[in-house]
Amino acid sequence: MFLRARRLALSGLLLSAFLFAQSEDTFTAKQRMARIRELGKKDNGAIPALTQYLSDSNRDIRAEAVKAIVKIGTEASLGPLVTATHDNDSEIQIRATDGLTNYYLPGYVARGGLTGSPSRGMRQVKSLFPSRNDQIIDPGVTIRPDVGDAIAAEIIGGASVDGRSNSARAAGILRDRTAVPSLEKAVHAKDSQLIFESLVALQKIRDVSAGPATASAAHDLDERVQATALETVGVLHSVPSAPDVRSALSNAHSLRIRRAALEALAMLAVPVDRSIFQKYLGDGDSDVRAAALEGLGRLREPEDFPAIQGAYNEKGADWKVHLAAAFALVNEGKVDTSEFSPLLYLMENLDMKGHANVASAYLTEVARRDDVRRALFPLVAQATKAQKIELCGIFGASGSEDVVPTLNILSRDIDPDVALAASKALKVTQSHNRAGGEGTRLRMETLLHARTVSPECPRGAFPGLPRKGRIEGVTLLSSAFADQHES
């Protein structure tokens, strides 16, 4: 009985498809377009009919069908959009990729995708690409395997460079780890935009195994690509790429490259670079000085404490220098919270517009240490709303169980924004605990591997975050350490 019912259902589908094809042949292209637009106003029930338009010989019909499927925007849309990424037309591929991204990041098509406005069409592709995209899905969001595979395939086999670049951007936003091999290949492409988007995507995905693949781009003749490659080497903590970074620093022809190279070295924190950091401590550029202080702070050599202390107390110095010096002093072990202490100074800057992102990134890194978290817990009760929200992300990124009591208290805060931030941080912490410390294990494996392939591996902490606000146009989540080892 069941088999008979199944055969009848299948026969019904085949018959409806046949009748659909027969009836569509009697419609003009204009009439089919009007029908597609009407179907786009409906719900999931319209998806099967719209899907059949994806095989139409008229590319305008196929493009309109993709737009309608994206507009419906439910999980049922994903399968047809995955199919559309294999279309031989670049615009259709781009629209389908943007639609997939939009499902996991609602509002992306309207605010961040290349196909944001139907009236603009594809005429705006070239004008939108130069802006660096800083969007990324929440740590708890997981994309379907077929979506990840489709985007990875498009990075290599897209119908145009624009389509390949757009798919690389989508891979970063969706933290698509299956796309890493494709992104590594794309880094060696000839098109600067594709290389740039691939590097940014690798920064967001944070698969440290991809670090060495980005080293060659650190010598690129395109300054934007070179600076981004240097940042990526630092973000992915690619210690084997340190010689490439030193070469870029010594041959830097612009302040932008000098900043990016020194920042990358500071994130790698290789002991042999201590003299380089000391050399730039007195540089006239505040960003360069800040990077030098970060590097010394991560190396944690007691002999550098007076120089760092001097920068922290220096009158008239730029705030970036003061914050970097505070970070370095905390790294050196100065974790008291007395008046004018560096840890309290970092905490206070969480409440300052323009400084908060930088201070939050510093605190996220140092709060992986038990003594720093213990020092921060008593400060929560008197913290402002902005400070509490930032601290939620900082505590959540630590992945430590000792933050749970404090986050539980904040989850019941009278301010709904604070309570929501704490609830999200608790979920991140719980995911760490369910994974049985997988993030910590992988972090240690990375360090051990680095020591195996290079004697230059740092003795200090493994720095997983760039200083927010210093890297052009990028806002990385304060829970990036959790992102790096998730899924």
Buried (B, 14 or more C-beta within 10 A) or exposed (E): EEEEEEEEEEEEEEEEEEEBEEEBEEEEEEEBBEBBEEBBEBEEEBBBBBBBBBEBEEEBBBBBBBBBBBBBBEEBBBBBBBBBBBBEBBBBBBBBBBBBBBBBBEEBBEEBBBBBEEEEEBEBBEEBBEEBBBBBBBBEEEBBEBBBBBBBBBBBBBBBBBBBBBBBBBBBBBBBBBBBBBBBEBBEBEBBBBBBBBBBBBBBBBBBEBBBBBBBBBBBEBBBBBBBBBBBBBBBBBBBBBEBBBBBBEEBEEEBBBBBBBBBBBBBBBBEBBEBBBEBBEBEBBBBBBBBBBBBBBBBBEEBBEBBBEBBEEEEBBBBBBBBBBBBBBBBEBBEBEEEBBBBBBBBBBBEEEBBBBBBBBBBBBBBBEEBBEBBBEBBEEBEBBBBBBBBBBBBBBBBEEBBEBBEEBBEBEEEEBBBBBBBBBBBBEBBEEBEBBBBEBBEEBBEBBBEEBEBBBEBBBBBBBBBBBBEEBEBBBBBBBBBBBE
